[in-house]
Each structure stands twice: as C-alpha cells, then as structure tokens.
Amino acid sequence: MPKVTVVDFMRTVLKEFEVEKGTKLLKALIDNEVDIVHTCGGNAKCTTCRVTIHKGVPTKKTQAQHDRFEKMMRSGATQFDHPAVFLSCQVVVENDMTVSASETFNRVIHDSPGKDTEDKITPDPVWVDHEVPDWWGG
Ligand code: FES
C-alpha cells in the first residue's frame, strides 16, 4: 500500500500512514486526522485543501483543478502557478507521497475545517497530463 508522509514547511514529519491504492488524498488526510481545511467538501471550488507534493507528484491532474488554478492565476494568485501544488480533493494516491497542507484550521479565519467529502473525486474527473519538471525532483 502507498505511504503518505505529511510534513510541515520545514519538512519535519508530522504523520505517516498507509492507504489503499486509489484513495482520494483529501479523504486519506481527513481519515488520518491531518489538520487541513476543506471548505467546499472536495469539489474543486474553494482551494483550501491545497497541498504541496514534495515527493510523488502525480503526472495527471483533473480538468477541474486545472480550470480552478487558471481562474485563480488570472486573479493574480501566483501560488497556483507551481507544478507541485495540487488540490488534495483532486488527487488519487497511487504511489508513496510526501505532502504539506497549505491551510490548517484556524478559528479566526475559518468557521470549521470544512464539509464532509465523498470517497470519490468530484466532479467526475477528466484527467489531463501534468508535467513535473526535473528541478522539482518529486
Ligand atoms: S477545493 Fe474545496 S475541498 Fe478541495
């Protein structure tokens, strides 16, 4: 089974667990009590479930994520223009992966961590190729 390693931005390991191959990453993180916000419940709408994938970057992404990131970048949010930033609700765990969450629950900013999420990726995924540059090393 693939191993998910959760780190902070200093790469300190916060948690490690194994998941069934094909598990939605956001679901795996929530089920393993990782502090990550997921306001829209996994529908590629809110972007609060963003992760940076330090190792094991997927070579496919959903069209829904692609479209959401394009929209965010057009509004000037440059953090979405990075090949290792993904919406965890749009990622399927196929191999070992090391990730860090971008938004953790903070009562001042968020009323709640977010809505429950389904086991499957929503909306129904249309997969497009994702290029991982050599310089990232993931
Ligand atoms: S985009 Fe809202 S939970 Fe993923």
Backbone and ligand atoms as CSV (ligand in chain L), in Angstrom:
chain,resi,resn,atom,element,x,y,z
A,1,MET,N,N,0.850,-1.193,0.000
A,1,MET,CA,C,0.000,0.000,0.000
A,1,MET,C,C,0.885,1.243,0.000
A,2,PRO,N,N,0.481,2.281,-0.727
A,2,PRO,CA,C,1.280,3.505,-0.746
A,2,PRO,C,C,1.314,4.175,0.635
A,3,LYS,N,N,2.438,4.808,0.912
A,3,LYS,CA,C,2.604,5.523,2.182
A,3,LYS,C,C,2.475,7.024,1.927
A,4,VAL,N,N,1.687,7.683,2.773
A,4,VAL,CA,C,1.567,9.140,2.719
A,4,VAL,C,C,2.328,9.698,3.916
A,5,THR,N,N,3.262,10.588,3.640
A,5,THR,CA,C,4.011,11.272,4.688
A,5,THR,C,C,3.589,12.731,4.684
A,6,VAL,N,N,3.181,13.214,5.824
A,6,VAL,CA,C,2.759,14.615,5.947
A,6,VAL,C,C,3.867,15.368,6.670
A,7,VAL,N,N,4.313,16.457,6.062
A,7,VAL,CA,C,5.393,17.253,6.644
A,7,VAL,C,C,4.927,18.703,6.771
A,8,ASP,N,N,5.652,19.461,7.611
A,8,ASP,CA,C,5.404,20.896,7.629
A,8,ASP,C,C,6.367,21.552,6.631
A,9,PHE,N,N,6.363,22.877,6.571
A,9,PHE,CA,C,7.176,23.518,5.540
A,9,PHE,C,C,8.670,23.520,5.864
A,10,MET,N,N,9.032,23.041,7.054
A,10,MET,CA,C,10.443,22.805,7.366
A,10,MET,C,C,10.799,21.349,7.063
A,11,ARG,N,N,9.847,20.624,6.483
A,11,ARG,CA,C,9.979,19.198,6.146
A,11,ARG,C,C,10.079,18.302,7.381
A,12,THR,N,N,9.619,18.795,8.506
A,12,THR,CA,C,9.526,17.949,9.688
A,12,THR,C,C,8.329,17.015,9.506
A,13,VAL,N,N,8.557,15.725,9.753
A,13,VAL,CA,C,7.472,14.757,9.565
A,13,VAL,C,C,6.447,14.909,10.693
A,14,LEU,N,N,5.194,15.122,10.289
A,14,LEU,CA,C,4.100,15.263,11.250
A,14,LEU,C,C,3.334,13.958,11.404
A,15,LYS,N,N,3.228,13.203,10.322
A,15,LYS,CA,C,2.425,11.979,10.338
A,15,LYS,C,C,2.800,11.101,9.146
A,16,GLU,N,N,2.717,9.798,9.350
A,16,GLU,CA,C,2.911,8.845,8.242
A,16,GLU,C,C,1.831,7.784,8.353
A,17,PHE,N,N,1.263,7.409,7.222
A,17,PHE,CA,C,0.269,6.338,7.230
A,17,PHE,C,C,0.192,5.719,5.841
A,18,GLU,N,N,-0.337,4.505,5.802
A,18,GLU,CA,C,-0.531,3.825,4.524
A,18,GLU,C,C,-1.998,3.903,4.141
A,19,VAL,N,N,-2.251,3.958,2.844
A,19,VAL,CA,C,-3.639,3.989,2.358
A,19,VAL,C,C,-3.778,3.004,1.211
A,20,GLU,N,N,-5.001,2.590,0.979
A,20,GLU,CA,C,-5.286,1.750,-0.190
A,20,GLU,C,C,-4.941,2.535,-1.445
A,21,LYS,N,N,-4.299,1.866,-2.389
A,21,LYS,CA,C,-4.035,2.497,-3.674
A,21,LYS,C,C,-5.360,2.972,-4.277
A,22,GLY,N,N,-5.377,4.185,-4.774
A,22,GLY,CA,C,-6.601,4.718,-5.377
A,22,GLY,C,C,-7.442,5.569,-4.430
A,23,THR,N,N,-6.971,5.712,-3.190
A,23,THR,CA,C,-7.705,6.546,-2.230
A,23,THR,C,C,-7.558,8.023,-2.594
A,24,LYS,N,N,-8.635,8.743,-2.450
A,24,LYS,CA,C,-8.572,10.198,-2.664
A,24,LYS,C,C,-7.705,10.799,-1.553
A,25,LEU,N,N,-6.764,11.642,-1.936
A,25,LEU,CA,C,-5.811,12.171,-0.955
A,25,LEU,C,C,-6.515,12.941,0.159
A,26,LEU,N,N,-7.454,13.814,-0.167
A,26,LEU,CA,C,-8.140,14.576,0.896
A,26,LEU,C,C,-8.809,13.634,1.882
A,27,LYS,N,N,-9.468,12.608,1.383
A,27,LYS,CA,C,-10.142,11.638,2.251
A,27,LYS,C,C,-9.124,10.960,3.172
A,28,ALA,N,N,-7.982,10.593,2.605
A,28,ALA,CA,C,-6.931,9.944,3.403
A,28,ALA,C,C,-6.427,10.886,4.500
A,29,LEU,N,N,-6.260,12.143,4.164
A,29,LEU,CA,C,-5.769,13.108,5.148
A,29,LEU,C,C,-6.790,13.297,6.269
A,30,ILE,N,N,-8.056,13.447,5.900
A,30,ILE,CA,C,-9.098,13.646,6.914
A,30,ILE,C,C,-9.216,12.403,7.795
A,31,ASP,N,N,-9.255,11.229,7.160
A,31,ASP,CA,C,-9.421,9.989,7.927
A,31,ASP,C,C,-8.257,9.745,8.885
A,32,ASN,N,N,-7.114,10.323,8.564
A,32,ASN,CA,C,-5.940,10.154,9.425
A,32,ASN,C,C,-5.682,11.399,10.280
A,33,GLU,N,N,-6.721,12.206,10.437
A,33,GLU,CA,C,-6.722,13.355,11.347
A,33,GLU,C,C,-5.603,14.348,11.080
A,34,VAL,N,N,-5.338,14.569,9.812
A,34,VAL,CA,C,-4.389,15.616,9.430
A,34,VAL,C,C,-5.149,16.937,9.416
A,35,ASP,N,N,-4.545,17.955,9.972
A,35,ASP,CA,C,-5.173,19.280,10.029
A,35,ASP,C,C,-5.073,19.930,8.648
A,36,ILE,N,N,-6.183,19.895,7.923
A,36,ILE,CA,C,-6.248,20.519,6.599
A,36,ILE,C,C,-7.670,21.025,6.380
A,37,VAL,N,N,-7.777,22.238,5.889
A,37,VAL,CA,C,-9.099,22.816,5.634
A,37,VAL,C,C,-9.614,22.286,4.300
A,38,HIS,N,N,-10.941,22.124,4.234
A,38,HIS,CA,C,-11.573,21.588,3.013
A,38,HIS,C,C,-12.978,22.159,2.922
A,39,THR,N,N,-13.040,23.452,2.788
A,39,THR,CA,C,-14.292,24.198,2.937
A,39,THR,C,C,-15.422,23.687,2.053
A,40,CYS,N,N,-15.161,23.432,0.781
A,40,CYS,CA,C,-16.248,23.061,-0.137
A,40,CYS,C,C,-16.542,21.563,-0.129
A,41,GLY,N,N,-15.838,20.806,0.691
A,41,GLY,CA,C,-16.110,19.378,0.784
A,41,GLY,C,C,-15.541,18.571,-0.368
A,42,GLY,N,N,-14.606,19.161,-1.094
A,42,GLY,CA,C,-13.913,18.370,-2.115
A,42,GLY,C,C,-14.453,18.518,-3.513
A,43,ASN,N,N,-14.876,19.702,-3.864
A,43,ASN,CA,C,-15.476,19.903,-5.192
A,43,ASN,C,C,-14.670,20.826,-6.100
A,44,ALA,N,N,-13.409,21.024,-5.786
A,44,ALA,CA,C,-12.511,21.857,-6.607
A,44,ALA,C,C,-13.006,23.294,-6.713
A,45,LYS,N,N,-13.680,23.769,-5.666
A,45,LYS,CA,C,-14.222,25.127,-5.717
A,45,LYS,C,C,-13.502,26.099,-4.780
A,46,CYS,N,N,-13.069,25.620,-3.603
A,46,CYS,CA,C,-12.606,26.581,-2.593
A,46,CYS,C,C,-11.083,26.748,-2.565
A,47,THR,N,N,-10.350,25.771,-2.943
A,47,THR,CA,C,-8.875,25.701,-2.972
A,47,THR,C,C,-8.239,25.635,-1.583
A,48,THR,N,N,-9.048,25.518,-0.525
A,48,THR,CA,C,-8.448,25.460,0.811
A,48,THR,C,C,-7.735,24.137,1.086
A,49,CYS,N,N,-8.016,23.121,0.309
A,49,CYS,CA,C,-7.397,21.802,0.529
A,49,CYS,C,C,-6.064,21.665,-0.203
A,50,ARG,N,N,-5.490,22.807,-0.604
A,50,ARG,CA,C,-4.226,22.770,-1.353
A,50,ARG,C,C,-3.121,22.062,-0.569
A,51,VAL,N,N,-2.347,21.309,-1.297
A,51,VAL,CA,C,-1.139,20.708,-0.731
A,51,VAL,C,C,0.020,20.970,-1.681
A,52,THR,N,N,1.200,21.017,-1.110
A,52,THR,CA,C,2.405,20.943,-1.912
A,52,THR,C,C,2.877,19.501,-1.834
A,53,ILE,N,N,3.114,18.893,-2.985
A,53,ILE,CA,C,3.546,17.492,-3.013
A,53,ILE,C,C,5.052,17.476,-3.229
A,54,HIS,N,N,5.769,17.157,-2.168
A,54,HIS,CA,C,7.237,17.216,-2.206
A,54,HIS,C,C,7.832,15.998,-2.896
A,55,LYS,N,N,7.190,14.872,-2.739
A,55,LYS,CA,C,7.615,13.643,-3.434
A,55,LYS,C,C,6.383,12.918,-3.917
A,56,GLY,N,N,6.489,12.328,-5.106
A,56,GLY,CA,C,5.367,11.571,-5.638
A,56,GLY,C,C,4.351,12.425,-6.367
A,57,VAL,N,N,4.821,13.501,-7.014
A,57,VAL,CA,C,3.904,14.385,-7.741
A,57,VAL,C,C,3.229,13.595,-8.868
A,58,PRO,N,N,1.908,13.630,-8.924
A,58,PRO,CA,C,1.201,12.891,-9.986
A,58,PRO,C,C,1.523,13.443,-11.381
A,59,THR,N,N,1.435,12.595,-12.361
A,59,THR,CA,C,1.645,13.028,-13.747
A,59,THR,C,C,0.317,13.296,-14.441
A,60,LYS,N,N,-0.765,13.263,-13.684
A,60,LYS,CA,C,-2.078,13.629,-14.212
A,60,LYS,C,C,-2.759,14.529,-13.193
A,61,LYS,N,N,-3.597,15.416,-13.694
A,61,LYS,CA,C,-4.402,16.276,-12.823
A,61,LYS,C,C,-5.798,16.343,-13.413
A,62,THR,N,N,-6.742,16.762,-12.601
A,62,THR,CA,C,-8.106,16.847,-13.130
A,62,THR,C,C,-8.292,18.167,-13.874
A,63,GLN,N,N,-9.187,18.103,-14.838
A,63,GLN,CA,C,-9.535,19.323,-15.571
A,63,GLN,C,C,-10.131,20.346,-14.606
A,64,ALA,N,N,-10.873,19.881,-13.609
A,64,ALA,CA,C,-11.491,20.798,-12.636
A,64,ALA,C,C,-10.418,21.573,-11.877
A,65,GLN,N,N,-9.356,20.877,-11.465
A,65,GLN,CA,C,-8.261,21.584,-10.787
A,65,GLN,C,C,-7.590,22.563,-11.746
A,66,HIS,N,N,-7.319,22.086,-12.947
A,66,HIS,CA,C,-6.666,22.943,-13.941
A,66,HIS,C,C,-7.475,24.238,-14.147
A,67,ASP,N,N,-8.764,24.095,-14.328
A,67,ASP,CA,C,-9.613,25.271,-14.571
A,67,ASP,C,C,-9.631,26.200,-13.360
A,68,ARG,N,N,-9.715,25.622,-12.174
A,68,ARG,CA,C,-9.735,26.443,-10.960
A,68,ARG,C,C,-8.415,27.209,-10.812
A,69,PHE,N,N,-7.305,26.530,-11.062
A,69,PHE,CA,C,-5.999,27.202,-10.934
A,69,PHE,C,C,-5.848,28.316,-11.973
A,70,GLU,N,N,-6.326,28.056,-13.190
A,70,GLU,CA,C,-6.257,29.104,-14.231
A,70,GLU,C,C,-7.023,30.342,-13.769
A,71,LYS,N,N,-8.186,30.111,-13.198
A,71,LYS,CA,C,-9.014,31.229,-12.735
A,71,LYS,C,C,-8.301,31.980,-11.606
A,72,MET,N,N,-7.717,31.252,-10.688
A,72,MET,CA,C,-7.019,31.897,-9.571
A,72,MET,C,C,-5.818,32.697,-10.075
A,73,MET,N,N,-5.096,32.146,-11.031
A,73,MET,CA,C,-3.916,32.854,-11.554
A,73,MET,C,C,-4.323,34.117,-12.303
A,74,ARG,N,N,-5.460,34.034,-13.019
A,74,ARG,CA,C,-5.935,35.235,-13.716
A,74,ARG,C,C,-6.277,36.347,-12.729
A,75,SER,N,N,-6.628,35.965,-11.501
A,75,SER,CA,C,-6.942,36.987,-10.496
A,75,SER,C,C,-5.695,37.388,-9.703
A,76,GLY,N,N,-4.528,36.888,-10.116
A,76,GLY,CA,C,-3.270,37.335,-9.523
A,76,GLY,C,C,-2.723,36.458,-8.421
A,77,ALA,N,N,-3.348,35.318,-8.153
A,77,ALA,CA,C,-2.886,34.427,-7.088
A,77,ALA,C,C,-1.759,33.540,-7.627
A,78,THR,N,N,-0.539,34.022,-7.499
A,78,THR,CA,C,0.604,33.353,-8.136
A,78,THR,C,C,0.966,32.019,-7.489
A,79,GLN,N,N,0.486,31.757,-6.279
A,79,GLN,CA,C,0.846,30.496,-5.621
A,79,GLN,C,C,0.279,29.278,-6.343
A,80,PHE,N,N,-0.660,29.517,-7.265
A,80,PHE,CA,C,-1.234,28.398,-8.008
A,80,PHE,C,C,-0.403,28.024,-9.231
A,81,ASP,N,N,0.584,28.842,-9.522
A,81,ASP,CA,C,1.447,28.594,-10.682
A,81,ASP,C,C,2.682,27.821,-10.235
A,82,HIS,N,N,2.466,26.628,-9.734
A,82,HIS,CA,C,3.577,25.792,-9.253
A,82,HIS,C,C,3.238,24.337,-9.564
A,83,PRO,N,N,4.159,23.596,-10.169
A,83,PRO,CA,C,3.839,22.237,-10.610
A,83,PRO,C,C,3.625,21.229,-9.487
A,84,ALA,N,N,3.936,21.616,-8.240
A,84,ALA,CA,C,3.756,20.668,-7.141
A,84,ALA,C,C,2.591,21.035,-6.240
A,85,VAL,N,N,1.863,22.075,-6.618
A,85,VAL,CA,C,0.683,22.456,-5.836
A,85,VAL,C,C,-0.549,21.806,-6.458
A,86,PHE,N,N,-1.284,21.083,-5.641
A,86,PHE,CA,C,-2.484,20.374,-6.087
A,86,PHE,C,C,-3.607,20.610,-5.091
A,87,LEU,N,N,-4.828,20.406,-5.556
A,87,LEU,CA,C,-5.963,20.315,-4.640
A,87,LEU,C,C,-6.020,18.866,-4.165
A,88,SER,N,N,-5.916,18.653,-2.868
A,88,SER,CA,C,-5.886,17.267,-2.385
A,88,SER,C,C,-7.198,16.535,-2.678
A,89,CYS,N,N,-8.275,17.286,-2.894
A,89,CYS,CA,C,-9.539,16.634,-3.244
A,89,CYS,C,C,-9.557,16.161,-4.689
A,90,GLN,N,N,-8.520,16.512,-5.448
A,90,GLN,CA,C,-8.460,16.141,-6.866
A,90,GLN,C,C,-7.301,15.179,-7.146
A,91,VAL,N,N,-6.767,14.592,-6.082
A,91,VAL,CA,C,-5.598,13.712,-6.219
A,91,VAL,C,C,-5.946,12.308,-5.748
A,92,VAL,N,N,-5.514,11.330,-6.507
A,92,VAL,CA,C,-5.644,9.930,-6.115
A,92,VAL,C,C,-4.253,9.431,-5.732
A,93,VAL,N,N,-4.167,8.773,-4.588
A,93,VAL,CA,C,-2.873,8.258,-4.136
A,93,VAL,C,C,-2.592,6.941,-4.852
A,94,GLU,N,N,-1.566,6.961,-5.703
A,94,GLU,CA,C,-1.184,5.753,-6.442
A,94,GLU,C,C,0.165,5.229,-5.957
A,95,ASN,N,N,1.015,6.126,-5.467
A,95,ASN,CA,C,2.362,5.775,-5.034
A,95,ASN,C,C,2.678,6.536,-3.749
A,96,ASP,N,N,3.846,6.223,-3.148
A,96,ASP,CA,C,4.256,6.959,-1.951
A,96,ASP,C,C,4.271,8.450,-2.264
A,97,MET,N,N,3.921,9.231,-1.269
A,97,MET,CA,C,3.734,10.656,-1.486
A,97,MET,C,C,4.114,11.404,-0.214
A,98,THR,N,N,4.803,12.525,-0.366
A,98,THR,CA,C,5.092,13.403,0.772
A,98,THR,C,C,4.425,14.736,0.506
A,99,VAL,N,N,3.605,15.188,1.446
A,99,VAL,CA,C,2.796,16.389,1.207
A,99,VAL,C,C,2.828,17.311,2.419
A,100,SER,N,N,2.566,18.581,2.151
A,100,SER,CA,C,2.299,19.526,3.243
A,100,SER,C,C,1.025,20.291,2.912
A,101,ALA,N,N,0.238,20.541,3.942
A,101,ALA,CA,C,-1.033,21.258,3.775
A,101,ALA,C,C,-0.772,22.756,3.761
A,102,SER,N,N,-1.498,23.456,2.893
A,102,SER,CA,C,-1.349,24.904,2.828
A,102,SER,C,C,-2.183,25.611,3.877
A,103,GLU,N,N,-3.402,25.139,4.109
A,103,GLU,CA,C,-4.279,25.822,5.058
A,103,GLU,C,C,-4.696,24.866,6.156
A,104,THR,N,N,-4.327,25.209,7.378
A,104,THR,CA,C,-4.734,24.417,8.527
A,104,THR,C,C,-5.845,25.173,9.262
A,105,PHE,N,N,-6.619,24.432,10.046
A,105,PHE,CA,C,-7.795,25.028,10.680
A,105,PHE,C,C,-7.395,26.064,11.722
A,106,ASN,N,N,-8.014,27.243,11.576
A,106,ASN,CA,C,-7.770,28.343,12.492
A,106,ASN,C,C,-9.116,29.049,12.664
A,107,ARG,N,N,-9.649,29.019,13.870
A,107,ARG,CA,C,-11.000,29.551,14.112
A,107,ARG,C,C,-11.135,31.016,13.725
A,108,VAL,N,N,-10.056,31.744,13.718
A,108,VAL,CA,C,-10.136,33.164,13.362
A,108,VAL,C,C,-10.442,33.320,11.870
A,109,ILE,N,N,-9.907,32.426,11.068
A,109,ILE,CA,C,-10.063,32.529,9.615
A,109,ILE,C,C,-11.225,31.671,9.099
A,110,HIS,N,N,-11.403,30.490,9.666
A,110,HIS,CA,C,-12.421,29.550,9.176
A,110,HIS,C,C,-13.396,29.198,10.293
A,111,ASP,N,N,-14.688,29.106,9.936
A,111,ASP,CA,C,-15.695,28.685,10.914
A,111,ASP,C,C,-15.540,27.216,11.287
A,112,SER,N,N,-15.108,26.414,10.322
A,112,SER,CA,C,-14.955,24.982,10.564
A,112,SER,C,C,-13.892,24.468,9.602
A,113,PRO,N,N,-13.395,23.257,9.850
A,113,PRO,CA,C,-12.413,22.709,8.895
A,113,PRO,C,C,-13.013,22.506,7.514
A,114,GLY,N,N,-14.326,22.234,7.437
A,114,GLY,CA,C,-14.961,22.073,6.127
A,114,GLY,C,C,-16.011,20.987,6.124
A,115,LYS,N,N,-16.704,20.891,4.986
A,115,LYS,CA,C,-17.757,19.887,4.842
A,115,LYS,C,C,-17.147,18.507,4.659
A,116,ASP,N,N,-17.954,17.470,4.954
A,116,ASP,CA,C,-17.506,16.100,4.695
A,116,ASP,C,C,-17.209,15.944,3.206
A,117,THR,N,N,-16.357,15.003,2.900
A,117,THR,CA,C,-16.026,14.764,1.496
A,117,THR,C,C,-16.372,13.342,1.112
A,118,GLU,N,N,-16.729,13.145,-0.142
A,118,GLU,CA,C,-17.048,11.804,-0.629
A,118,GLU,C,C,-15.768,10.989,-0.813
A,119,ASP,N,N,-15.942,9.675,-0.945
A,119,ASP,CA,C,-14.788,8.813,-1.210
A,119,ASP,C,C,-14.219,9.074,-2.598
A,120,LYS,N,N,-15.110,9.358,-3.544
A,120,LYS,CA,C,-14.658,9.517,-4.933
A,120,LYS,C,C,-14.365,10.986,-5.234
A,121,ILE,N,N,-13.638,11.188,-6.312
A,121,ILE,CA,C,-13.331,12.543,-6.743
A,121,ILE,C,C,-14.573,13.162,-7.369
A,122,THR,N,N,-14.869,14.389,-6.951
A,122,THR,CA,C,-15.995,15.126,-7.525
A,122,THR,C,C,-15.509,16.503,-7.964
A,123,PRO,N,N,-16.025,17.053,-9.050
A,123,PRO,CA,C,-16.894,16.394,-10.023
A,123,PRO,C,C,-16.185,15.210,-10.687
A,124,ASP,N,N,-16.962,14.383,-11.407
A,124,ASP,CA,C,-16.360,13.223,-12.079
A,124,ASP,C,C,-15.112,13.668,-12.829
A,125,PRO,N,N,-13.979,13.050,-12.544
A,125,PRO,CA,C,-12.722,13.593,-13.085
A,125,PRO,C,C,-12.524,13.355,-14.580
A,126,VAL,N,N,-12.043,14.400,-15.213
A,126,VAL,CA,C,-11.483,14.312,-16.566
A,126,VAL,C,C,-9.993,14.541,-16.367
A,127,TRP,N,N,-9.170,13.550,-16.709
A,127,TRP,CA,C,-7.739,13.630,-16.415
A,127,TRP,C,C,-6.976,14.251,-17.565
A,128,VAL,N,N,-6.079,15.142,-17.231
A,128,VAL,CA,C,-5.181,15.727,-18.225
A,128,VAL,C,C,-3.743,15.527,-17.738
A,129,ASP,N,N,-2.820,15.479,-18.691
A,129,ASP,CA,C,-1.418,15.261,-18.331
A,129,ASP,C,C,-0.888,16.425,-17.498
A,130,HIS,N,N,0.010,16.075,-16.599
A,130,HIS,CA,C,0.654,17.091,-15.760
A,130,HIS,C,C,2.154,16.872,-15.840
A,131,GLU,N,N,2.855,17.899,-16.202
A,131,GLU,CA,C,4.307,17.779,-16.348
A,131,GLU,C,C,5.011,18.167,-15.053
A,132,VAL,N,N,5.892,17.302,-14.606
A,132,VAL,CA,C,6.669,17.575,-13.396
A,132,VAL,C,C,8.093,17.903,-13.831
A,133,PRO,N,N,8.533,19.127,-13.669
A,133,PRO,CA,C,9.875,19.484,-14.138
A,133,PRO,C,C,10.979,18.798,-13.325
A,134,ASP,N,N,12.100,18.549,-13.960
A,134,ASP,CA,C,13.223,17.880,-13.293
A,134,ASP,C,C,13.691,18.629,-12.046
A,135,TRP,N,N,13.616,19.966,-12.107
A,135,TRP,CA,C,14.140,20.730,-10.971
A,135,TRP,C,C,13.357,20.495,-9.679
A,136,TRP,N,N,12.136,19.997,-9.782
A,136,TRP,CA,C,11.377,19.765,-8.571
A,136,TRP,C,C,11.819,18.487,-7.872
A,137,GLY,N,N,12.190,17.499,-8.625
A,137,GLY,CA,C,12.721,16.289,-8.035
A,137,GLY,C,C,11.678,15.384,-7.389
A,138,GLY,N,N,10.417,15.765,-7.541
A,138,GLY,CA,C,9.372,14.964,-6.895
A,138,GLY,C,C,8.948,13.795,-7.732
L,1,FES,S1,S,-11.224,22.606,-3.483
L,1,FES,FE1,FE,-12.561,22.719,-1.782
L,1,FES,S2,S,-12.010,20.951,-0.667
L,1,FES,FE2,FE,-10.748,20.829,-2.405
